[in-house]
Amino acid sequence: MVTYPCGEVKARGMPLAWIHTTSLSSDGYASPDGESQTFNGFEGSAPFLSNDGLGATDACYYFLEYFYYYALYRGHHCSVNVALDLAATNVWGTDFSTCILRTGYTIEDGHNGKMKVYGDGGKHISDYAGGIGGCPLLYVYDGSEYAYEGLLDIHNPEGVDIVRNHTLTAVPERVNNAYLLRLVEHPLTHSYIDQVKLYALLKDNTMVQLPLINAKHSTYGNVLPQLLFDDEWKTDTAANQVIDLKFSALWPNMKINGFLFQIEGNNPFYKV
């Protein structure tokens, strides 16, 4: 609100200019108002995308990239708040509530600022929001990073196991004669994983199963025995928990056309 010399008080600013209301929650992250309108902006000075003074190289650039990645891209379709949390976790290793953008920063010219979320942080900005089946997310180590592969939809409201095949788009890099994959449970769901397999698709049209040689759960440690067989001994994977998988690699001279990852399990929950 701005008070003019004549004493008149009027609302000003970008949220009003874009959304035409002054009734938005002042903290749509911690207290979303449920009105399906949200505005993300900055109070005070906004940092450059290439700013390196926020605890990471080009922090805002990558934060923005990750935010839209999780809000819009390839099966995520997260709410604004969840996308903010995941973006902050990727850049700073913490959720949005405690990252430097929300708690406040000082940029090079000495000015202060912080990121603000007004209105309904629970809003989805994708047409595909909500009603999407429960899932772990698959990542593949490509030699430089764990590249996102996709959502593995094993949703079944009755808790019956589903077998899902996924052809990899990234090419896994050999690391000490193994291929490294990662399952990350979606922050709003909970999966029960029975078995995982990785196949190499050879140029002669044959398919070779690659042995699973290691499986480490971020909470429970070694879960290799649970993931080797089609049985009722499942790996319980709650929101944001991770399973790092290691599969034995083929010989370097093998002619490979691609890879297929198979998961068996179920997730009775819908994302919201």
C-alpha positions as CSV (number, residue, x, y, z in Angstrom):
1,M,0.0,0.0,0.0
2,V,1.2,3.5,-0.8
3,T,0.2,6.7,1.1
4,Y,0.2,9.8,-1.1
5,P,0.9,13.4,0.2
6,C,-2.8,14.1,0.0
7,G,-3.4,11.3,2.5
8,E,-5.0,8.9,0.0
9,V,-3.9,5.3,0.4
10,K,-3.9,3.0,-2.6
11,A,-2.5,-0.4,-3.5
12,R,0.4,-0.5,-5.9
13,G,2.7,-3.2,-7.2
14,M,3.1,-6.1,-9.5
15,P,0.6,-8.5,-7.8
16,L,-2.1,-5.9,-8.1
17,A,-1.1,-5.1,-11.7
18,W,-1.2,-8.7,-12.9
19,I,-4.0,-10.3,-10.7
20,H,-6.1,-7.2,-9.9
21,T,-6.8,-8.0,-6.3
22,T,-5.4,-7.0,-2.9
23,S,-6.8,-10.0,-1.1
24,L,-4.0,-12.4,-1.7
25,S,-2.4,-14.2,1.3
26,S,0.8,-12.3,2.2
27,D,2.6,-15.7,2.6
28,G,1.2,-18.1,0.0
29,Y,4.0,-20.5,0.8
30,A,3.3,-21.0,4.6
31,S,-0.3,-20.0,4.5
32,P,-1.8,-20.5,1.0
33,D,-5.3,-19.0,0.8
34,G,-6.8,-21.7,-1.5
35,E,-8.1,-19.1,-3.9
36,S,-6.2,-20.5,-7.0
37,Q,-4.3,-17.3,-7.7
38,T,-0.6,-16.9,-6.9
39,F,2.1,-14.4,-7.6
40,N,5.8,-15.0,-7.0
41,G,8.1,-12.0,-6.9
42,F,10.7,-10.2,-4.9
43,E,10.5,-7.8,-2.0
44,G,13.3,-5.3,-2.2
45,S,16.1,-5.9,-4.8
46,A,16.0,-9.0,-7.0
47,P,19.3,-10.7,-7.8
48,F,20.6,-11.3,-11.2
49,L,20.2,-14.8,-12.6
50,S,24.0,-15.1,-12.8
51,N,24.6,-14.0,-9.2
52,D,27.2,-16.2,-7.5
53,G,26.8,-14.7,-4.1
54,L,23.8,-16.8,-3.0
55,G,25.7,-19.9,-2.1
56,A,25.8,-21.5,-5.5
57,T,27.1,-20.7,-9.0
58,D,24.4,-19.0,-11.1
59,A,22.0,-19.9,-8.2
60,C,18.9,-18.0,-9.5
61,Y,19.3,-19.3,-13.0
62,Y,19.3,-22.9,-11.9
63,F,16.6,-22.3,-9.3
64,L,14.3,-20.9,-12.0
65,E,15.1,-23.7,-14.4
66,Y,14.4,-26.4,-11.7
67,F,11.2,-24.6,-10.7
68,Y,9.6,-24.7,-14.1
69,Y,11.1,-28.2,-14.6
70,Y,9.1,-29.5,-11.6
71,A,6.0,-27.4,-12.2
72,L,5.6,-28.2,-15.9
73,Y,7.9,-30.8,-17.3
74,R,7.6,-34.5,-18.1
75,G,5.2,-35.9,-15.6
76,H,5.9,-33.8,-12.5
77,H,3.2,-31.1,-12.7
78,C,3.8,-30.1,-9.1
79,S,2.1,-27.3,-7.2
80,V,3.9,-24.0,-6.9
81,N,5.1,-24.7,-3.3
82,V,6.3,-28.2,-4.1
83,A,8.1,-27.0,-7.2
84,L,9.8,-24.3,-5.0
85,D,10.8,-26.9,-2.5
86,L,12.3,-29.2,-5.1
87,A,14.1,-26.4,-6.9
88,A,15.6,-25.1,-3.7
89,T,16.7,-28.7,-2.8
90,N,18.5,-29.1,-6.1
91,V,20.3,-25.8,-5.7
92,W,21.0,-25.5,-2.0
93,G,20.2,-28.9,-0.5
94,T,17.3,-27.5,1.6
95,D,13.6,-26.8,0.9
96,F,12.3,-23.4,0.1
97,S,11.3,-22.5,3.7
98,T,15.0,-22.2,4.8
99,C,16.8,-21.3,1.5
100,I,18.5,-17.9,1.1
101,L,15.9,-16.7,-1.4
102,R,13.1,-16.9,1.2
103,T,15.1,-15.9,4.3
104,G,16.8,-12.9,2.7
105,Y,20.0,-11.9,1.0
106,T,22.2,-8.9,0.3
107,I,23.3,-8.4,-3.3
108,E,26.6,-6.8,-4.6
109,D,25.4,-3.2,-4.4
110,G,24.4,-3.6,-0.7
111,H,20.7,-3.8,-1.2
112,N,18.6,-6.5,0.5
113,G,15.8,-8.6,-0.8
114,K,13.8,-11.8,-0.4
115,M,11.5,-13.9,-2.6
116,K,7.8,-13.7,-1.8
117,V,4.9,-16.0,-2.6
118,Y,1.5,-14.3,-2.5
119,G,-1.9,-16.0,-2.7
120,D,-2.2,-19.8,-3.1
121,G,1.1,-21.7,-3.2
122,G,-0.9,-24.9,-3.5
123,K,-2.0,-23.9,-7.1
124,H,-0.7,-25.9,-10.0
125,I,0.3,-24.0,-13.1
126,S,0.0,-27.0,-15.4
127,D,-3.2,-28.2,-16.9
128,Y,-2.2,-31.7,-15.8
129,A,-2.1,-30.9,-12.1
130,G,-3.7,-33.3,-9.6
131,G,-5.2,-36.7,-10.2
132,I,-1.9,-38.1,-11.4
133,G,-1.0,-41.6,-10.2
134,G,1.6,-42.3,-7.5
135,C,5.1,-42.7,-8.7
136,P,8.8,-42.8,-8.1
137,L,10.9,-40.7,-10.4
138,L,13.7,-42.3,-12.3
139,Y,17.2,-40.7,-12.8
140,V,20.2,-42.1,-14.8
141,Y,23.8,-41.2,-14.2
142,D,25.1,-40.0,-17.6
143,G,28.7,-39.3,-16.7
144,S,28.1,-35.8,-15.4
145,E,24.9,-35.9,-13.4
146,Y,21.8,-37.9,-12.6
147,A,19.6,-37.0,-15.6
148,Y,15.9,-37.1,-15.0
149,E,14.3,-39.9,-17.0
150,G,10.6,-39.8,-16.1
151,L,7.8,-40.6,-13.8
152,L,7.1,-44.4,-13.4
153,D,3.4,-44.5,-12.8
154,I,2.7,-47.6,-10.6
155,H,-0.5,-46.2,-9.1
156,N,-3.1,-48.7,-8.1
157,P,-5.7,-47.8,-5.5
158,E,-6.2,-51.4,-4.4
159,G,-2.4,-51.9,-3.8
160,V,-2.0,-54.4,-6.5
161,D,1.5,-54.5,-8.1
162,I,2.0,-53.1,-11.6
163,V,4.9,-53.8,-13.9
164,R,6.0,-50.7,-15.8
165,N,8.6,-50.7,-18.6
166,H,10.5,-47.5,-19.4
167,T,13.0,-47.1,-22.3
168,L,15.8,-44.9,-21.2
169,T,16.4,-41.6,-23.1
170,A,19.7,-40.9,-21.4
171,V,22.7,-43.2,-22.0
172,P,24.0,-44.5,-18.7
173,E,27.8,-44.0,-18.2
174,R,29.9,-47.0,-17.1
175,V,31.3,-46.3,-13.6
176,N,33.6,-49.0,-12.3
177,N,31.9,-51.5,-14.6
178,A,28.4,-50.6,-13.5
179,Y,25.5,-48.4,-14.5
180,L,24.0,-46.1,-11.8
181,L,20.3,-45.4,-11.6
182,R,18.3,-43.6,-8.9
183,L,14.7,-43.8,-7.8
184,V,13.3,-40.7,-5.9
185,E,9.8,-40.9,-4.5
186,H,7.6,-38.0,-5.4
187,P,7.2,-35.6,-2.4
188,L,3.4,-36.2,-2.3
189,T,3.3,-40.0,-2.7
190,H,4.5,-43.3,-1.2
191,S,5.5,-46.4,-3.1
192,Y,6.0,-50.1,-2.3
193,I,8.6,-51.4,-4.8
194,D,8.9,-55.2,-5.2
195,Q,11.4,-55.6,-8.0
196,V,13.6,-53.6,-10.5
197,K,15.4,-54.8,-13.6
198,L,17.6,-53.2,-16.3
199,Y,17.9,-54.7,-19.8
200,A,20.4,-53.8,-22.5
201,L,18.9,-53.8,-26.0
202,L,21.5,-55.1,-28.4
203,K,21.9,-54.3,-32.1
204,D,21.1,-57.9,-33.0
205,N,17.6,-57.3,-31.5
206,T,18.4,-59.5,-28.4
207,M,17.7,-58.2,-24.9
208,V,20.1,-59.0,-22.0
209,Q,19.2,-58.6,-18.4
210,L,21.9,-56.8,-16.4
211,P,22.3,-58.0,-12.8
212,L,21.3,-55.7,-10.0
213,I,24.4,-55.7,-7.7
214,N,23.6,-53.0,-5.2
215,A,20.6,-51.1,-3.9
216,K,20.9,-48.5,-1.1
217,H,17.8,-46.9,0.4
218,S,18.4,-43.4,1.9
219,T,16.7,-44.4,5.1
220,Y,16.9,-48.2,5.3
221,G,20.3,-48.8,3.8
222,N,20.8,-52.1,1.9
223,V,17.5,-53.2,0.2
224,L,19.1,-55.4,-2.5
225,P,17.4,-58.6,-1.3
226,Q,13.9,-56.9,-1.5
227,L,14.4,-55.8,-5.0
228,L,15.8,-58.9,-6.6
229,F,12.6,-61.0,-6.9
230,D,8.9,-60.9,-7.7
231,D,7.6,-61.7,-4.2
232,E,5.8,-59.9,-1.4
233,W,9.0,-58.5,0.3
234,K,8.7,-54.9,-0.8
235,T,10.7,-51.8,-0.3
236,D,8.7,-49.1,1.5
237,T,9.6,-45.7,-0.1
238,A,8.1,-42.6,1.4
239,A,8.1,-39.0,0.1
240,N,11.5,-37.8,-1.1
241,Q,13.3,-41.0,-0.1
242,V,15.9,-42.3,-2.5
243,I,17.0,-45.7,-3.7
244,D,20.4,-45.7,-5.5
245,L,20.7,-48.7,-7.8
246,K,23.8,-50.2,-9.4
247,F,23.6,-52.7,-12.3
248,S,26.5,-54.7,-13.7
249,A,27.6,-53.2,-17.1
250,L,28.2,-55.0,-20.3
251,W,31.6,-55.3,-21.9
252,P,32.6,-52.0,-23.6
253,N,32.8,-53.6,-27.0
254,M,29.2,-54.8,-26.9
255,K,26.9,-53.1,-29.5
256,I,24.0,-51.6,-27.6
257,N,21.0,-49.9,-29.1
258,G,19.5,-48.8,-25.8
259,F,18.3,-49.7,-22.3
260,L,15.0,-50.7,-20.8
261,F,14.2,-50.2,-17.1
262,Q,11.5,-52.3,-15.5
263,I,9.8,-51.7,-12.1
264,E,7.3,-53.8,-10.3
265,G,5.3,-52.4,-7.3
266,N,2.4,-50.2,-6.4
267,N,1.5,-46.8,-5.1
268,P,-2.1,-46.4,-3.8
269,F,-1.9,-42.6,-3.5
270,Y,-2.7,-39.8,-5.9
271,K,-0.6,-36.6,-6.1
272,V,-2.5,-33.5,-5.1
